[in-house]
Amino acid sequence: MQLVALPAFTDNYIWMLHDSGEALVVDPGAAAPVLDALHRLGLALAGILVTHHHGDHVGGLAELLPRLTGRVHGPARENIPAPAGRFQALGDGDRVELLGQRFEVLDVPGHTAGHIAFFGAKIDGAPLLFCGDTLFSGGCGRLFEGTPAQMAGSLGRLAALPGNTRICCAHEYTLSNLRFAQTIEPANEALAAYRAWCESRRAQDLPTLPSSIGQEQAINPFLRCAQPAVQAAAAAHLQQPLTAMTDPVAVFATLRQWKNEFR
């Protein structure tokens, strides 16, 4: 099984998983990168996974449907532009089997109200997580439709997955996120080392992704809202005493708003 990140737009990745004969793709916001890869690698398109309804994740569906031998699998609580007969509506706990691999569906509201993630399959013994715009390396998605409590709960659920889980998020936001993360935890040595590695990757025009759950637990402030250093940074940003900033959801909400305004 091979995992490929197909660049799209300015900073999107469309993830492709294939076995040298058939492929599935995740969040195809544009059709051209997928069609090019299918042609180049001689693959049939067996399935499409969709995490949420935003155009940069579903914009390529109409053009890909004629090539699709299976179905589009996506969130039941969102409007996904796929014909009813070609669409499988999914919710928490559902399972999808494609290319001999099983994926579990996780409800992860916050970025959008019905956002889902797909967890499963394995490459070299490590499970994969296709999490759309919920979790990024060093960051998380904006709250367009959900609440801080929902997003904090979703991130906590993802953070509890096995540490070797490979995180296949949908955007190359890593360096921007890490600049913010170092503002929160300037003394975090793991964060400094990871930023140096990511800068080297981007200098070679290589993806920083996939990351891993273990990596993100060590460097991502949005997964570290119970850490004293992160709580202290949030309290200082609001010019409040540390005792006022010990609730992880309140810390998360502060960090998310701070990141919205960070330049």
C-alpha positions in Angstrom: 0.0 0.0 0.0 1.4 3.4 -1.0 0.4 6.8 0.5 0.8 9.9 -1.8 0.2 13.6 -1.1 -1.1 15.3 -4.2 -0.6 19.1 -4.0 -3.6 21.2 -5.0 -4.3 24.9 -5.0 -1.8 26.9 -2.9 -1.4 24.7 0.1 -3.9 21.8 0.0 -3.0 18.1 -0.1 -5.3 15.5 -1.7 -4.3 12.2 -0.1 -4.1 9.1 -2.3 -3.8 5.6 -1.0 -3.2 2.9 -3.7 -2.1 -0.7 -4.1 -0.6 -0.3 -7.6 -4.0 -1.2 -9.2 -6.7 0.7 -7.4 -6.7 4.0 -5.5 -8.8 5.9 -3.1 -8.5 9.7 -2.6 -9.4 11.9 0.3 -11.0 15.4 0.0 -10.5 16.0 -3.8 -11.0 19.7 -3.9 -9.7 19.7 -7.5 -9.9 16.9 -10.1 -6.8 17.6 -12.1 -4.1 16.4 -9.6 -6.1 13.2 -9.1 -6.7 12.5 -12.8 -3.0 13.2 -13.5 -1.9 10.7 -10.8 -4.4 8.0 -11.9 -3.0 8.3 -15.4 0.6 8.4 -14.4 0.4 5.4 -12.1 -2.1 3.4 -14.2 -4.7 3.3 -11.4 -8.5 2.8 -11.2 -10.4 5.1 -8.8 -12.1 2.7 -6.4 -13.4 5.2 -3.7 -13.4 8.7 -2.4 -13.4 9.8 1.2 -14.7 13.2 2.2 -14.3 14.8 5.6 -16.4 18.0 5.2 -18.3 20.1 2.8 -15.9 23.0 2.0 -15.3 23.6 -1.6 -11.5 23.0 -1.5 -12.4 19.5 -0.3 -15.3 18.6 -2.6 -14.8 20.8 -5.7 -13.4 18.0 -7.8 -16.1 15.4 -7.2 -18.3 16.1 -10.2 -15.3 15.7 -12.6 -14.1 12.5 -10.8 -17.5 10.7 -10.7 -17.2 9.3 -14.3 -13.9 7.6 -13.3 -15.1 6.3 -9.9 -15.9 2.6 -9.8 -17.2 2.8 -6.2 -18.8 5.4 -4.1 -18.2 8.7 -2.3 -18.1 8.2 1.4 -18.7 11.3 3.5 -20.5 13.0 6.5 -24.2 12.3 6.9 -24.8 15.7 8.5 -23.3 17.8 5.7 -24.4 18.6 2.1 -21.9 16.7 -0.1 -22.3 17.3 -3.9 -22.6 13.6 -4.9 -25.6 11.8 -6.3 -27.6 9.8 -3.8 -26.9 6.5 -5.5 -23.2 7.2 -5.4 -22.9 8.5 -1.9 -22.6 6.7 1.5 -23.6 8.9 4.4 -21.5 8.2 7.5 -21.5 9.0 11.1 -19.6 8.1 14.3 -18.7 4.5 14.6 -19.4 3.5 11.0 -16.8 1.6 9.1 -15.7 1.7 5.5 -13.7 -1.1 3.7 -11.7 -0.1 0.6 -8.7 -1.7 -1.0 -8.8 -4.4 1.7 -8.4 -1.8 4.4 -10.9 -0.8 7.1 -11.5 2.7 8.2 -13.4 3.8 11.3 -15.4 7.0 11.1 -15.0 9.5 14.0 -17.3 12.5 14.5 -15.0 15.6 15.0 -17.2 18.7 14.9 -15.7 22.1 15.3 -14.3 23.3 12.0 -17.7 22.4 10.5 -20.7 21.1 12.3 -20.7 17.6 10.7 -17.0 17.1 10.1 -15.8 13.5 10.3 -12.4 11.8 10.2 -11.3 8.4 8.9 -9.0 6.3 11.1 -7.6 3.0 10.0 -5.6 1.2 7.3 -1.9 0.7 8.0 1.4 1.4 6.3 4.4 -0.2 7.9 2.3 -1.0 10.9 1.2 2.6 11.6 -2.5 3.5 11.2 -3.6 6.4 9.2 -5.8 9.3 10.2 -7.5 11.4 7.5 -8.7 14.4 9.6 -9.4 17.1 7.0 -9.2 20.5 8.6 -9.7 19.4 12.3 -6.0 18.8 13.2 -3.0 20.3 11.5 0.7 19.8 12.4 1.3 22.4 15.0 -2.2 23.7 14.8 -5.9 23.1 14.3 -8.7 24.3 12.1 -10.7 27.5 12.5 -14.1 27.3 14.1 -16.5 28.2 11.3 -19.5 26.3 12.5 -18.6 24.7 15.9 -17.8 25.8 19.4 -14.6 25.8 21.3 -15.9 23.0 23.5 -16.7 20.9 20.4 -13.3 21.4 18.8 -11.4 20.8 22.1 -13.4 17.6 22.5 -12.6 16.6 18.9 -8.9 17.3 19.3 -8.9 15.4 22.5 -10.4 12.4 20.8 -7.8 12.5 18.1 -4.9 13.0 20.6 -6.0 9.7 22.3 -5.3 7.6 19.2 -2.1 5.5 19.1 1.1 7.6 19.2 2.4 6.2 15.9 -0.8 7.2 14.0 0.1 9.1 10.8 -1.8 12.3 10.6 -2.8 13.1 7.0 -4.3 16.6 7.3 -5.3 18.6 4.3 -3.1 21.7 4.4 0.6 22.6 4.4 0.2 25.1 7.3 3.0 23.6 9.4 5.6 26.4 9.4 3.0 29.1 10.1 1.6 27.0 12.9 5.0 26.4 14.4 5.8 30.1 14.5 2.7 30.5 16.6 3.5 27.4 18.7 6.9 28.8 19.6 5.3 32.0 20.8 3.3 29.9 23.2 6.2 27.6 24.3 9.5 29.2 23.4 11.4 26.8 25.7 10.0 23.6 24.1 13.1 21.8 22.8 11.0 19.3 20.8 9.2 22.1 19.1 12.5 23.8 18.1 13.9 20.6 16.7 10.7 19.9 14.8 10.6 23.4 13.3 14.2 23.0 12.0 13.3 19.7 10.4 10.2 21.1 8.8 12.1 24.1 7.5 14.5 21.8 5.9 11.7 19.8 4.2 10.0 22.9 2.8 13.4 24.2 1.5 13.5 21.1 -0.6 9.8 21.6 -1.6 8.9 18.5 0.3 5.8 18.0 2.5 6.1 18.2 6.3 3.2 15.7 6.4 2.1 13.2 7.5 2.9 14.0 11.1 2.1 11.7 14.0 0.0 11.8 17.1 3.1 11.4 19.3 4.8 14.3 17.5 1.8 16.6 17.9 1.4 15.7 21.6 4.9 17.1 22.1 4.7 20.3 20.1 1.1 21.3 19.2 -0.3 23.9 21.7 -3.9 23.0 20.9 -3.2 19.5 22.2 -1.3 20.8 25.2 -4.0 23.0 26.8 -3.5 21.2 30.2 0.2 22.0 30.2 1.2 24.7 32.7 3.4 26.5 30.2 0.6 26.7 27.7 -1.9 27.9 30.4 0.6 30.5 31.6 1.0 31.8 28.0 -2.8 32.0 27.6 -3.2 33.8 30.9 -0.4 36.3 30.1 -2.0 37.0 26.7 -5.3 38.0 28.4 -3.4 39.7 31.2 -5.1 37.5 33.7 -3.7 35.6 36.7 -2.8 32.0 36.0 -5.5 30.8 38.3 -8.1 32.2 35.9 -6.8 30.0 33.0 -6.8 26.4 34.2 -9.8 25.1 32.3 -8.5 23.4 29.1 -11.5 24.5 27.0 -11.0 28.2 28.1 -7.3 27.8 27.2 -8.1 26.3 23.9 -10.6 29.2 23.1 -8.0 31.8 24.0 -5.3 30.1 21.8 -7.7 29.7 18.9 -8.7 33.4 19.0 -5.0 34.4 19.4 -4.0 32.3 16.4 -6.8 33.9 14.3 -5.1 37.3 14.8 -1.5 36.1 14.7 0.8 37.4 12.0 
